[in-house]
Amino acid sequence: MSRRCELSGKAVQVGHLVSHSNHKTKTRFLPNLVNVTLISDALGQSFRLRVTAHALRSVEHRGGLDAFLLKASEEDLSQKAKELRRKIRKASDEAKAA
């Protein structure tokens, strides 16, 4: 399981810890990943995703999972999130047509 957010695409970063004497130690900065269950209003189902705390706040700010996925760019999303986005778009198009 990769350390990458399924919604925002945030991943591990590499850098240095710098001491007072300017000694540099290589380190990995891990994203704050959380296992969450988010509910899709369009599909009426809940989905388990592994997202960062930052992405979770963004989902709430945009008004839920459906609104977040419809606005998100395709390149940041995981394969699971892309498939979910297609299902939500299809369900919302059918709801508008009816």
Number of C-alpha atoms within 10 A of each C-alpha: 3 7 16 20 24 22 28 20 15 20 17 13 10 10 11 12 11 11 9 6 6 8 9 12 10 9 11 11 11 13 17 17 20 14 11 15 13 16 15 16 14 16 15 7 10 13 12 10 17 18 23 24 16 14 21 20 11 16 18 12 11 13 10 17 23 21 18 19 22 14 10 14 12 14 11 15 20 16 13 11 17 20 12 18 22 13 14 21 17 14 14 16 11 10 10 8 7 6
